[in-house]
Amino acid sequence: MNDVVVIGDALVDEVGGASIVGGAALNVAVGLLRLGVPSLLIAMVGDDPAGTLVREHCAAHGVELLATAAPHGTAVASAVRDGDTMRYDFNAAGTRRFVDLTGLEPVLEAARLVVVSCLALEHDAQLAPLLALSRSRERLLIDPNARPGYLQAEGARERFAAGLDRLAARALLVKLSDEDAELVYGEDASETASRWLGAGAGAVAITRGPDGARIATAHGWVDALVPQLAAPVIDTIGAGDSVLASLTASVTLGEHADGWAAPLERAMAVGAATTRAAGGLLQLPG
């Protein structure tokens, strides 16, 4: 039995002529291994050059990959400069992403924890196996990782919001950024958290970049700051994924049973360390 099953995106970023393997779910799965937690990654990966890169990356980091059907190939995101920011344009596999969980229900039921990150929650067929997951409030963790490039189709954003609401109400923990809440719901993350807690979510972790994070529950909340480190920030790629991986690792140890303060502080330390290195690979605090 796998301690943790991670479901979501695994892709290749094309940046400045370089091909970089990434994806939120893949980063979480690799991060868990670096934290000593065995994981299985379920992701849509095709039999193409980009898929080969993803498979090699998983193998290099000891992540077991269960590749689902990829009729459009492996997702590829091309970085395009838009003023002072970077915009990512996705190929057909990216925009039509779907992780087919048909027949994998026994795998999900056997897992100690199921982590969902950057999944196509706008599709009922994507939601169904997760909504049917038994004891979900004891073992389901979610990070919507909403990306504008994935929600361009008419009505996609509204369907994603509705699907996320349904799933969040059944979760042990939902990680939410300010950007996610604004993109999906057009509201502050604290408003979203309050709605989810009222609907039955166990806890909501709100991440606010350099301003730290908060975990809210029906009994109150705890806050944690990002620790100050001597080394400069290199980039923030994978920082949120490392926070989710750290919180998930804490749950496998049952540390959240005594409250979320210690797990959140540790996650902030892991996230801070990750920003001190290039790329999305989770870094351990010194």
C-alpha positions in Angstrom: 0.0 0.0 0.0 1.2 3.5 -0.9 1.3 5.9 2.0 0.2 8.7 -0.3 -1.4 8.8 -3.8 -0.9 12.1 -5.6 -3.2 12.9 -8.5 -2.8 15.8 -10.9 -0.5 17.4 -13.4 2.9 16.4 -14.7 4.2 18.4 -17.6 7.1 20.0 -19.3 7.8 23.8 -19.2 9.4 25.2 -22.3 11.3 28.3 -21.1 14.0 30.1 -23.1 14.6 27.0 -25.3 15.0 24.7 -22.3 12.7 21.9 -21.4 12.0 21.7 -17.6 9.9 18.9 -16.1 7.4 20.2 -13.6 3.7 20.2 -12.7 2.2 20.8 -9.3 1.3 17.2 -8.5 4.7 16.0 -9.7 6.4 18.5 -7.5 4.4 17.3 -4.5 5.2 13.7 -5.2 8.9 14.3 -5.5 8.8 16.6 -2.4 7.1 13.8 -0.3 9.9 11.4 -1.3 12.5 14.0 -0.2 10.6 14.2 3.2 10.8 10.4 3.5 7.1 9.6 2.5 6.6 7.0 -0.2 4.2 8.2 -2.9 2.5 7.2 -6.1 1.8 9.8 -8.7 -1.2 9.4 -11.0 -0.9 11.7 -13.9 -1.8 12.0 -17.6 1.5 11.3 -19.4 1.8 10.3 -23.1 4.2 8.2 -25.1 6.0 11.2 -26.6 9.3 13.1 -26.0 7.7 15.2 -23.3 6.4 12.1 -21.6 9.8 10.5 -21.8 11.2 13.5 -19.9 8.5 13.2 -17.2 9.2 9.5 -16.8 12.9 10.0 -16.5 12.4 12.7 -13.9 10.1 10.5 -11.8 12.6 7.7 -12.0 15.5 9.9 -11.1 13.7 11.0 -7.9 12.2 7.6 -7.0 8.6 8.5 -7.6 6.4 5.7 -8.8 4.4 7.0 -11.8 1.0 5.5 -12.9 0.5 7.2 -16.3 -3.1 7.4 -17.4 -4.4 7.6 -21.0 -3.1 10.7 -22.8 -5.0 10.9 -26.1 -3.5 14.4 -26.8 0.0 13.5 -25.5 1.8 15.1 -22.6 1.0 18.6 -21.4 3.6 21.2 -22.4 3.5 24.8 -21.2 5.4 27.4 -23.3 6.5 30.6 -21.4 5.7 33.8 -23.2 6.6 37.3 -21.9 3.6 39.5 -21.4 4.9 42.9 -20.3 6.8 42.4 -17.1 5.3 39.0 -16.4 5.4 35.5 -17.9 2.3 33.9 -19.4 2.1 30.2 -20.1 0.4 28.9 -23.2 -0.6 25.2 -23.1 -0.7 22.7 -25.9 -3.8 20.6 -26.5 -2.9 18.1 -23.9 -2.7 20.9 -21.3 -5.9 22.6 -22.2 -7.8 19.3 -22.5 -6.2 17.8 -19.4 -8.0 14.9 -17.8 -6.6 12.2 -15.5 -8.7 9.1 -16.2 -9.2 7.3 -12.8 -11.5 4.6 -14.2 -10.6 1.3 -12.6 -8.2 2.9 -10.1 -10.8 3.2 -7.3 -9.1 0.3 -5.4 -5.8 2.2 -5.6 -7.4 5.3 -4.1 -9.2 3.3 -1.4 -6.0 1.6 -0.3 -4.1 4.8 0.1 -3.5 6.3 3.5 -3.8 9.8 2.0 -5.0 11.0 -1.4 -3.6 14.4 -2.5 -5.2 16.3 -5.4 -3.2 19.1 -7.0 -4.1 21.0 -10.2 -6.8 18.6 -11.4 -9.6 19.3 -14.0 -12.3 19.8 -11.4 -14.6 21.4 -14.0 -15.4 17.9 -15.3 -18.0 15.7 -13.4 -16.2 12.6 -14.6 -13.0 13.8 -12.9 -14.8 14.6 -9.7 -16.8 11.4 -9.4 -14.1 9.0 -8.1 -13.0 11.5 -5.6 -16.4 12.3 -4.3 -17.0 8.6 -3.8 -13.8 8.2 -1.8 -14.6 6.8 1.6 -13.4 8.5 4.8 -12.4 11.5 2.7 -12.4 13.9 5.7 -9.7 11.8 7.2 -7.4 11.5 4.2 -8.2 13.9 1.3 -6.0 16.9 0.8 -6.6 19.4 -2.1 -4.7 22.2 -3.8 -6.8 23.7 -6.6 -3.7 25.3 -8.2 -6.1 27.1 -10.6 -4.4 28.4 -13.7 -6.0 30.9 -16.1 -4.6 28.9 -19.1 -6.7 25.9 -18.1 -9.9 27.8 -17.6 -10.4 29.5 -21.0 -13.4 27.5 -22.3 -16.8 29.0 -21.9 -18.2 28.2 -18.4 -15.0 26.4 -17.4 -14.3 28.7 -14.5 -17.8 28.4 -13.1 -17.8 24.6 -13.4 -14.3 24.5 -11.7 -15.6 26.6 -8.8 -18.6 24.4 -8.3 -16.5 21.2 -8.5 -14.0 22.6 -6.1 -16.7 23.6 -3.6 -18.1 20.0 -3.7 -14.8 18.4 -3.1 -13.5 20.9 -0.5 -16.6 20.2 1.7 -15.3 16.6 2.0 -11.6 17.3 2.6 -9.4 17.0 5.6 -7.4 20.0 4.3 -7.6 22.4 1.4 -4.6 24.6 0.5 -5.7 27.9 -1.1 -3.7 30.9 -2.3 -5.1 34.4 -2.6 -4.6 34.1 -6.3 -6.7 30.9 -6.4 -9.6 32.5 -4.6 -9.5 35.6 -6.8 -9.3 33.7 -10.0 -12.0 31.1 -9.2 -14.4 33.0 -7.0 -13.5 36.6 -7.3 -13.3 36.9 -3.5 -10.8 37.0 -0.7 -9.4 33.7 0.4 -10.7 34.2 3.9 -14.2 34.3 2.5 -13.7 31.1 0.6 -12.2 29.4 3.7 -15.3 30.4 5.8 -17.6 29.0 3.2 -15.7 25.7 3.0 -15.5 25.3 6.8 -19.2 25.9 7.0 -19.8 23.2 4.4 -17.7 20.6 6.2 -14.0 21.0 5.3 -11.7 20.0 8.1 -9.2 22.8 7.6 -8.2 25.4 5.1 -4.6 26.5 4.7 -4.4 30.0 3.2 -1.0 30.9 1.7 0.0 34.5 1.1 3.5 34.3 -0.3 6.0 36.4 1.7 3.3 37.3 4.2 3.2 33.7 5.5 0.2 31.4 5.9 -2.8 30.6 8.1 -4.7 27.4 8.7 -8.3 27.9 9.7 -10.6 25.3 11.3 -14.0 25.4 12.8 -12.3 25.9 16.2 -10.1 28.9 15.2 -6.9 29.5 13.3 -3.1 29.5 13.6 -0.7 31.7 11.7 2.9 31.3 10.6 5.4 33.7 9.1 8.0 32.9 6.5 11.3 32.5 8.3 14.0 34.9 7.3 17.1 33.2 5.8 20.5 34.6 5.0 20.4 33.3 1.4 18.6 35.4 -1.1 15.4 34.2 -2.8 16.2 32.7 -6.2 12.7 32.0 -7.4 9.3 31.0 -6.0 8.7 28.0 -8.4 7.4 25.1 -6.4 7.2 26.9 -3.1 3.4 26.2 -2.7 3.9 22.6 -3.8 6.6 22.2 -1.1 4.2 23.6 1.5 1.6 21.1 0.5 4.1 18.3 0.6 5.3 19.3 4.0 1.7 19.5 5.4 0.9 16.1 3.9 4.0 14.6 5.5 2.9 16.0 8.9 -0.5 14.4 8.4 1.1 11.0 7.7 2.8 11.3 11.2 -0.5 12.4 12.8 1.1 15.7 13.9 -2.0 17.6 13.0 -4.0 15.8 15.7 -2.4 18.2 18.3 -3.2 21.2 16.2 -1.9 22.7 13.0 0.6 25.2 14.5 3.7 23.0 14.3 2.9 21.5 10.9 2.4 25.0 9.5 5.6 26.4 10.9 7.5 23.4 9.4 5.8 23.9 6.0 6.8 27.6 6.0 10.4 26.6 6.7 10.3 24.1 3.8 8.7 26.6 1.5 11.3 29.3 2.4 14.2 26.9 1.8 12.7 25.9 -1.6 12.7 29.5 -2.8 16.5 29.7 -2.2 17.1 27.2 -5.0 16.2 27.4 -8.7 13.4 25.3 -9.9 10.5 23.4 -8.2 12.4 20.8 -6.3 11.6 20.8 -2.5 14.5 21.9 -0.4 15.0 20.9 3.2 15.7 23.6 5.8 19.2 23.8 7.0 
